[in-house]
Amino acid sequence: MMQIRPVTDLRNKYPEIESIVREGEPVYLTKNGYGTAVIMSLEKYSELMEERDYIEMKLNEADYAAENSDVRYTHEEVFSRLKRKFK
């Protein structure tokens, strides 16, 4: 279940928030009813950064391939291939 807490809980209920984060769940903090921050474990943060780096690497590879090829695909071709791949 998504954990949404007021930012004051960070000060007043830190052990409880830390326990949630250690279980692998992020805690979303709000101030005056608006989202302000997300608390997550270092492990989850590292996973996100690794995924981001992987995606960036793949996008760079795609840019390089596009620069060195005249082959182009329509968005229908791209999305139909993706749909088949992820079924």
Secondary structure, DSSP 4 states (H G I P E B T S, - for coil): --EEEETHHHHHSHHHHHHHHHTT--EEEEETTEEEEEE--HHHHHHHHHHHHHHHHHHHHHHHHHHT------HHHHHHHHHHHT-
